[in-house]
Amino acid sequence: MTDAFGVVALVALTPLIAIQLMGVVYKLKTGKRASMERAQIADDCDAIVDLEEVE
């Protein structure tokens, strides 16, 4: 049992690794969503907007 320090360290770090992986997945998903929103805005840039006041 004197050589089990690696296993103990792995068990201790597993929650930290899991939380970091969830952060990476979140960044990837939000980055994809933001790029899709930018693409939609770019598609709407060709619209003609009339700003005249109507009385």
Residue frames as qw, qx, qy, qz and C-alpha x, y, z in Angstrom:
[[0.000, 0.882, 0.472, 0.000, 0.00, 0.00, 0.00],
 [0.372, -0.628, 0.070, 0.680, 2.95, 2.35, -0.02],
 [0.239, -0.063, 0.560, 0.791, 2.77, 2.78, -3.81],
 [0.119, 0.643, 0.747, 0.124, -0.88, 3.87, -4.01],
 [0.109, -0.556, -0.144, 0.812, -0.21, 7.62, -3.94],
 [0.034, 0.062, -0.569, -0.819, -0.93, 7.91, -7.68],
 [0.208, -0.466, -0.821, -0.254, -4.35, 6.34, -7.26],
 [0.231, -0.662, -0.508, 0.500, -5.15, 8.60, -4.32],
 [0.091, -0.401, 0.154, 0.898, -4.05, 11.65, -6.31],
 [0.094, -0.149, -0.721, -0.670, -6.15, 10.59, -9.30],
 [0.236, -0.600, -0.764, 0.007, -9.23, 10.11, -7.14],
 [0.220, -0.628, -0.304, 0.682, -8.64, 13.48, -5.48],
 [0.038, -0.345, 0.312, 0.884, -8.26, 15.31, -8.82],
 [0.140, 0.350, 0.858, 0.348, -11.17, 13.66, -10.64],
 [0.059, 0.813, 0.531, -0.230, -13.78, 16.27, -9.54],
 [0.105, -0.719, 0.167, 0.667, -11.48, 19.11, -10.60],
 [0.167, -0.126, 0.753, 0.624, -10.89, 17.54, -14.00],
 [0.135, 0.548, 0.816, 0.124, -14.63, 16.97, -14.47],
 [0.015, 0.852, 0.303, -0.426, -15.44, 20.61, -13.68],
 [0.121, -0.563, 0.422, 0.700, -12.76, 21.83, -16.08],
 [0.177, 0.134, 0.853, 0.473, -14.13, 19.59, -18.83],
 [0.109, 0.739, 0.657, -0.101, -17.62, 20.99, -18.24],
 [0.059, -0.793, 0.016, 0.606, -16.15, 24.49, -18.61],
 [0.167, -0.274, 0.677, 0.663, -14.55, 23.56, -21.93],
 [0.149, 0.437, 0.851, 0.252, -17.84, 22.15, -23.22],
 [0.025, 0.829, 0.429, -0.357, -19.66, 25.32, -22.11],
 [0.107, -0.642, 0.293, 0.701, -17.12, 27.54, -23.91],
 [0.169, -0.015, 0.809, 0.563, -17.45, 25.51, -27.10],
 [0.104, 0.613, 0.780, 0.068, -21.25, 25.63, -27.04],
 [0.009, -0.859, -0.249, 0.448, -21.45, 29.37, -26.31],
 [0.178, -0.481, 0.478, 0.714, -18.83, 30.11, -28.95],
 [0.166, 0.228, 0.844, 0.456, -20.83, 28.20, -31.55],
 [0.045, 0.766, 0.628, -0.128, -24.04, 30.01, -30.53],
 [0.104, -0.777, 0.016, 0.620, -22.35, 33.42, -30.71],
 [0.168, -0.252, 0.646, 0.700, -20.95, 32.71, -34.17],
 [0.128, 0.476, 0.828, 0.268, -24.42, 31.65, -35.37],
 [0.017, -0.845, -0.407, 0.345, -25.91, 34.89, -34.01],
 [0.151, -0.605, 0.311, 0.717, -23.23, 36.92, -35.79],
 [0.180, 0.073, 0.801, 0.566, -24.06, 35.10, -39.03],
 [0.075, 0.698, 0.712, 0.023, -27.76, 35.96, -38.63],
 [0.086, -0.824, -0.108, 0.550, -26.93, 39.62, -38.03],
 [0.197, -0.357, 0.566, 0.717, -24.77, 39.64, -41.15],
 [0.171, 0.376, 0.832, 0.371, -27.71, 38.27, -43.17],
 [0.006, -0.831, -0.536, 0.150, -29.96, 41.10, -41.95],
 [0.305, -0.513, 0.100, 0.796, -27.47, 43.84, -42.86],
 [0.154, 0.141, 0.616, 0.759, -28.91, 44.10, -46.39],
 [0.012, -0.712, -0.699, 0.065, -32.29, 45.28, -45.10],
 [0.119, 0.441, 0.133, 0.879, -33.44, 48.79, -45.98],
 [0.260, -0.565, -0.625, 0.472, -34.56, 50.78, -42.96],
 [0.067, 0.652, 0.291, 0.697, -36.66, 53.90, -43.54],
 [0.381, -0.340, -0.526, 0.680, -36.20, 56.41, -40.72],
 [0.063, -0.353, -0.213, -0.909, -38.46, 59.20, -42.00],
 [0.140, 0.240, 0.661, -0.697, -40.96, 60.65, -39.58],
 [0.095, -0.437, -0.738, -0.506, -44.58, 60.25, -40.60],
 [0.129, 0.027, 0.345, -0.929, -47.00, 62.97, -39.54]]
